[in-house]
Amino acid sequence: MKASWMLIVIAALMLNACSRQPTCSVASGDMGVPSAGCLAVDNGELLLVKIMGGTYGPPGGSVDSDESAQCAAERETWEETGVQVSAGELAAEFDNGFRLYWCEAVSGRKIEISRPIEIQHADWYAPELFQHLKWRYANQADIIQALMIERQ
């Protein structure tokens, strides 16, 4: 009996979190993309998430069939960090189809993790700290740092 009440409470909390989801800021975007994420830079620091397994990377994930890659990047960033962003131009596209967009944090730097099973930690990191983190993919720190330098 207790377990079923716990499931109801968890489901209610998840539905409440979904109802607060911001509207996408991109009217028309890139369709047919499998996955997308954000390079959200604020005051020279990049928003990164630490996922289960202890590796770091930019927030991102799968694109729903009815949404653009930019909207997915915004949604995934908000779902994983609680930071509302606005997706801009394409920063990089990888061989697996994953697209990273430059995103602006429109809600500020406050982080609120609502998926503690998926996301262990999130924070803003200066590029000089990148080499000290365990990244999800090989050379990811170098690639992202180069993109940030190129963007300046």
N, C-alpha and C positions, 0 to 999 in steps of 0.2 A: 504494500500500500504506500509506504514512504517513497519507494522508488518511482511509482507512477506520479506522485505529487511533484517530485524533483524534476521529472521529465516535463511536466506541465509548466513549472516555473522556468525551466531553461528555455523551453519553446517560446514562452511569453516574452522573456528577455530578448531572445533573438529577433522576434517579430518587432518588438519595440525598437531595437537598434536599426532594423531595416527601414522602419517607417521614418526615421530621422535622416535617411540618406539624402545628401544634397543632389540637386538636379544637375545634370551634365551641362557644362558651359560651352560645349562645342555643338553647333547646330548641325553641321554635316561633317563627317570625318571618314577615316579609312575603314572600309568594311572588308570582311573576309580575312581578317588577321587572326591568327590563333591565340596570341597572348600579347600583353602590353604592360608597361610600367612607367613610372615617373622618375625623372631626375629632378627632384625638388631641391633647389639650392636657395638658402637664405643666409645672408651675411657671410658668404663664402663657405658655408657648411652644408653638407648633403644629408638628406633624410635617408636613413638606412634602417632595415629591419633585420633582426636576428631570428631565424626560423628554427624549428625543431631540428636537432642535429648540430646546432651551434654555429651555423654559417650565416654570413651577412650578405646582403644585396639590397638593391633598391626595391621599394614596394611594387608589386605587380602580380599579374596572374592571368587566368583565362578570360577570353573575350566571349561574352554571351552571343548567341546567334543573331540577336536583333539589335546589337549595339556596335558602335564604332570602336576602334582601338583606343582613341582618345578618351571616350567615355569610360571604357573599361579601366584605363590607366587611372583616371580620376576616382572611379568607384573602388578599385582595389586599394589605392592609397588611403582612402578614407576608411575602408573596412579594416585595414591592417594597422593603421596608426591613429585614426581619429582626426587627421589633418585634412582639411578640405583644400583641394588644389584646383587650379585651372590649367589644363593641358595646352601647350603651345606647339612649337615646331618639333619635327622629328629630330632626335639627337642621334639615334643609331638604329640600324636593323641588323639582326643577327641571322646566321645561316638557318636556324630553326624557325624563323619567322617572327620571333619576339621583337617587338618594337619598343624603344625607349623614347619618351617625349620629355622635352623640357617643360617643367611644371612650376607654377608659382603657388606658393602657400598663401591662400587668401584668408585662411582662418587664424593665421599666426603659427607659432612654433609649439603650442601645447599638444602633447601626445597623450592619447587615451586608447590603450589597447583593449579591444573588445573581443579578441580571439586569442586568449592566453594559451590555448592548446596548440595553435598554429604559430603564433608569434610570441617568442620568448621575451623580446626586448625591441625597442625602437628608440632612436635618438638622432640628433644632428651631429655629424662628424666632420672635422676639418680634414682636408686632403692629406696633410702630413701624418694623420693617424691611420690611413688606409692600409699601409703595409703591415700594421700590427694586428689587423683583423683577419680572421679565417673566412675567406670569401667562398660563396657557393660554387663559382666556376673559376677555372684557372685563368689567370691574367685579367680577371674582372676589375681588380683595383687599378691596374695600369690603364686599361681601356677607359674607365670612367674618369680617372684623373686626367688623361689626355683630352677627353671631351670637355672637361671643365676648364682646362687651360686654353683650349682652342676657343671656347665660348667667351673668354674674358675680353 
